[in-house]
Amino acid sequence: MNKFWIVLWHTYTTKLKAKLFLITTIIMSLLVFTIANIQHIIEFFTKDEKTTVAVIDTTGAFYEPLAAQLKQEKHDDLQLKKVTGSEEKAKADVRAGKWDALLVLSADNEQLPEAAYYANTLADSDTPKEIEQALQQLKTALATAKLGLKQEQIAQLYEPVPFKKAALEKNAKTEEELNQARALVYVLLFAMYMFVFMYGGMISTEVATEKSSRVMEILVSSAPPIQQLFGKIFGIALLSLTQFAILFAVGFAALKSSGQELWKFLGFDHLPVSTFVYAIIFFFLGYFLYATLFAVLGSLVSRVEDVQQMIMPVTTLVIAAFMIAMFGLGAPESSFITATSFIPFFTPMIMFLRVGLLPVPVWEVALSLALLIVTIGLLAFFGSKVYRGGVLMYGKASSLKDMKKAVQLTKK
């Protein structure tokens, strides 16, 4: 066991001191800090910016109500400027940069407002959308006034239809809990997807690098393959947790300095603790499952350049699991989702998806966890044999058939 810790700490400290790790951690920390303060940053750069729209009101009756409607809706970044003269001159002023856009107001056959919007480009979709919404409100008010409807009748006409939703199952989540659970599930699924790709690939590359430098021949003779295999897996896992801890600390400090609470900012303040417990369990079991595969496949190649080709089957499994989970977000009760949640290679994502959104029976969760743990154990047993023989194989490895050759090599 002492040799396991030597491999673990060697893997951890080597990667921790690497320039690439330090640079990516700094960049990601800056990104987290920026996201946590994005609202303040946007306000800082846009507080003095206003979009000025020139308005030609051909009716003489719509400009004032429209300006009042925009003011009521608190579109402070949008400023209307009534102008006179021809449309061609106003369009020329827009092209020259005097105005950001031109709005021409007119009346239809029913004497209700209609408009034409002109700008140099239509890349800014917010401004015309805000104006269109305000004009729609103005048109509604004028149309109802023509019909002679009272204010109470107008309010009743636009009052939302009473529509109650209630779950009949005893432990079913409320709609608010479901919305928060979907957000958490999406975040965790994406994090697991990125985690496996980033750090799983790092394990494969680490094994291939040591093998290409012939250091592996010394290591494999001094430490049992199972200890060496899991020493690298746990070492990279510890490295990833270190990076996540740094990013979490940066995000927490940034949110606290801006006066926001972490769980409220993330929208997870109404989720039960069990959801987070399941998230941690499935997250790490999923990592160990795929990391074992990555390490085993990495031991079969002699050159770092061949790693991506060899681990392609595992990356395909991860992508498939992620795509199925994305489908499951909208249909978690589907029989297809239920069936795939018991397939060990999909369980970390799919079963967590079901647990997060549905009242899944305890026996189903226990069964999926048991299958997942047994699969990890079998992969570890078989993988240690492949690993021991694979690290001694040199030459080009291009297919999974090399596993058989690696196992045979361990028997010699």
N, C-alpha and C positions, 0 to 999 in steps of 0.2 A: 504493500500500500504506500510505503514511503516513496517508491519510484513513481507512483501515480501522481503524487503531489509535486514531485520534481518536474515531471512533464507539464503538469497544469501550470505551475508558476513560471516555468520557462516560456511556455506559450503566451501566457498572460503578459509578463513583463516585456517580452520581446516586441509584441504588438503594441503594447501601451506606450513604449518609447519611440515607436516608428513615427517618422515625420508625417506620413499619410494620415495616420490616426489623429495626430494633433491638429493637422490642418482641417480635416473633415469635421472634427469636434468643434473647432472654433467657428467654422462656416455655419454648421448646423445650429450652434448656440446663438449666433447672430440672427439666423433665420427665425428661431423660436422667439427671440426678443422682439424682432420686428413684427411677427404675427400677433404677439401679445399686446403690442402697442400700436397696431396698425391704424386704429381709429384716430388716435392722437396724432400720428404721423400724417395721415391724410388731411386732417383738419389744419395742421400746421402749414402745409403746403398749399391748401386750397381756401384758406379762410378769407383771403382777399380777392379770390377769383370769382367773377360773375359772368354769366353768359348774357349778352345784350342782344335782344331780338327787336328789330325794327318792325313796326306794325302799320300796315295801311288798312284802314277801316273804310271800306267803300260805302257802308251803310250809315256810318256815324252813330251806331247804336250799340255796338258789341264790345268796343275797346274797354270802356270803363267797367262793365260787369265782368269781363274776362280778367282784367287786372285785379279786381276785388276778389275774384274766385281764387286766383293764384296766391294772393296775399293770405287768404283764409286758410289755404292748404299749406302755408308756410314754406313756399318755395323761394327762400331768401337768396339762393344762388342764381335766380333767374330774374332778369330785369327787362321789362317791356318799354319800348320808346316809340311813341306815336310820331309818324312822319307823314309829310305831304309830298306831293309830286308823283311822278310816274313810276310804274313798277320797274321799268328798264333802268331808271336812275338808281332806284333802291337796290336792284340786283347788282349794278355796277359798284355801289358802295360796299355791298357784301363781298364781292370779289376783291375789292381793294383793301378789305380788312377793317373798314370803319364799323361795320356791324358783324355779329357772328352769324346771324340768320335773318331772313325776312318772312313775315307772316302776313298774308293777304286775307282779310276777313270779308265775306260777302254773305248774301242771304239766298236761300233756295226759294222754290215756289210757295212754300208755306211760311215764308219770312222767318225761317229758323237758320241759325248760323252754320256756315260751312267755311272751310279754310284751305289755303294752299301754303305749304311751307317750303322755303328755298334756303339752301346752305351750300357752301363750297363742297363739302362732303357730308355724307350721312353716317359717318362713323360715330358721332355722338347721338346715341339713341335715346338718352334720358330726356333731353330737352324737348324734342317733338312729342315724346310720350306724355310728359307732364302737361304740355299745352293741350294735347288731344284730350286728356282726361278732364282738364278744366273746362274745355269747350263742351264736352259731353255733359258735364254737370250743368253748364249754362243752358244747353239745349233742352235738357230734361226740365229745368225750372220754367223755361219759356213755354214749352209744349204743354205742361200741366196747367200753367196759368191760362193758356188759350182755351183749354177744356173747362176751365172754371172750377177746378178741383180745389178743395180747401187743404190747408196745411196738414190737418189730421188725416185726410184721405191720401195725401201724397206719402205721408209717413207709413201708413198702413200698406200702401201699394209696394213699397220698397222694404218692408219689414221682412227679415229672413224667415224662412219656413221653419217652424219648430221641428227639430229632428234629433231625437234622443237615441243614443247607442248604449247598450248595456250587455255585458258579458254574463252568460248563465253559469259558466264553470266557476267553482268556488275560488280557486286560486288564480283566476285569469287576471292579467294586468289591466289597469285602467288605460284610457287612451293617452293620457299624459305620460304614464310610465312606458307605454309602447313606443311613443315618439322618442323618448330619451333612450330607450333600449336600442332602437334602430340606429340612433346616432352612435351609441357606444359600440354596438356590433360592427357597424361600418368602420369606425376608427380602428377597432381591434383587428378586424379582418385585413384592413390595409396595412396595419403595423406588422401583423404576422407575415403577410406577403413580403413586405420589404425586409423584415428581420431575417427571414429564411434566405432570401436572395443575397442580401449583403453579407451576412455572417456565415451562412452555409457555404457560399462560394469562397469565403475567406479560408474556411477549413480545408477545402479541396486544394486551394492554391498553396496553403501552408505545407500540406503533406507532399504535394508535387514538387515544391521548391526544395524541401529537405532531401527528397529522394534524388532529385537531379544533381544535388551537390554531394551525394554519396554519404551524407551524415546519417541517413536512415539505416544504413547497414550497421553502424555502431549502436544506434538507439535500439534497434529491434533485438540486438543480441544482449542488451543490458536491461531491458524492461519487457515484461510480457506484453503481447500485442493488445490484449484487452485493456490493460492499464494505459498503454500509450494512446490507444484509440480514444478512450474516454477522457484521458488527460487533456488531449487537444480540444475535444468537444466542450468540456467544462471550462477550459482556459479561455476559449473564444466566447463562451456564454458569459463568463465573468467580465471579460472585456466589454461586451455589449451592454451588460448591466451598468458598468462604470460609465459608459458613454450616455446611457439613458438617464442615470442619476444626475449627471452634469446638466443635461438638457432639461430635466425636470426642475432642478434647482434654479436654473436660469429663468425658465418659464414662470415658476412660482414667485420668484423675486420680482420679475417684471410685472406680473399681475398685481402683486401686493403693493408695489410702488404706484400703480395707477388706480389703486382703490377698489380693485375687483377681487371677488372670491373665486378660487379655482373651480370648485364644482359648479357654481352658478354660471361662470364663464363658459364652461364646457357643456352646461345643461344637463348634468347628471345628479342633481341634488335630490331627486325623488326616487332613485333606483335603489332596490334592496341590496344589502351587503352581499348576499349569495351570488348575485350576478357578477360582482367583481371577483369573488373567490373562484367561480367557474372560469372567468376570463384568465386569471393567473394560471390555473391548473392546465387548461387546454392550450394556453399560449406556450408554456414551457414543455409540455409533453409533445406538442407539435414541433417545437424546435429540436428536441432530442431525436425525434423520429427522422426528420429530414436531415439533421446534422450527421447522424450515423450513416445514412446513405451517401451524403456528400463526401464524408471522410473515406468510406470504403471505395467509392469510385475514384476519388483522388489518388488513392494508393496504386491504382492500376496504370496510371500514366507516368511516363518518365520525363515529360517536358511540360512546363507550365502552359505552353501554347495549346496543348491537347485537352486541357481541363474542361473548357466550355463544351467541347464536343462530347466528352464522356459523361458529363453531368446533365446533358440535355433531357434524358428520360425523367430525371427527378424534377427538373424545372418545369417540364410539361405537366407532371402531376400537380405541382404547386399552382400553376396557372389554371388547370382544370378545376381544382378545388376552389380557387378564388372566383372563377366564373360561375360555378354552380352556386356558391354562396351569394353572389350578386343577384342571381335569379331568385334565390330563396328569400331574400329580403322582402320581396313582394308577394311571395307565396310560401310562407314557412310551413303550412300544413299540407303541402303537396306530398303525395305518396313517394314521388321521386326523391324529394328532399329527405323524407323519413328514411328511405332505404339507403341512400348514400351516407347518411350520418353514422351508419354502423360499419362502413368501410374504413379501416384504420387510417389509410392515407388521406381520407377526406374528413375524418372525425373531428380533428382539432378545429376546423373552420365550421363545418356543417352542424355538428352537434352543439357547439357553442351558439351558433345562430338560433337553433331551436330553443335552447335553454334560455337565451336572452329574450325571446319573443313569445314563447309558449309555456304553459304549465306542463312540462314534460314529466312523465312518471319517473320516480327515483330509480326503478329497476332498469329503465332504458338508459339513463345516464350511467348507472353502474356497469351495465353490460358494455356500453361503448368504451368506457374507461378501461375495463378489464381487457377487452380486445386490443385496445391501443397499447396498453402496458405490455401485454403478451407479445404483440408484434415488435415492440421496441426491444424486448428481451431476446426474441428469436433473431432479429437483425443484429443485435450486439454479439450473440453467439456465433452466427454464421459470418457476420462482418469481421469478427476478430480473426477468423481463419483466412478469409479473403485478404484482410489487411496484412497479415503476417507474410503470406505468400506474395501479395501484390507489391509490397514495398521492395521485394527482392527481384522483381521482374523489370527488365530493361528492354528498350526497343519501343516501337510504336504500338500503342494499344488503342484500338479503334472501335471495339464492340464489347458487349456484355459477355461474350464467349470467353473473354480473358479471365472471368471469375473462376470458371472451371479449372483453367490452367493454374490460377493462383492457389486454389484449394489443393490441387494435386501437388504443388510445390511444397506445401506445409507438411505433407506426409513423408517427404524425403528426409 
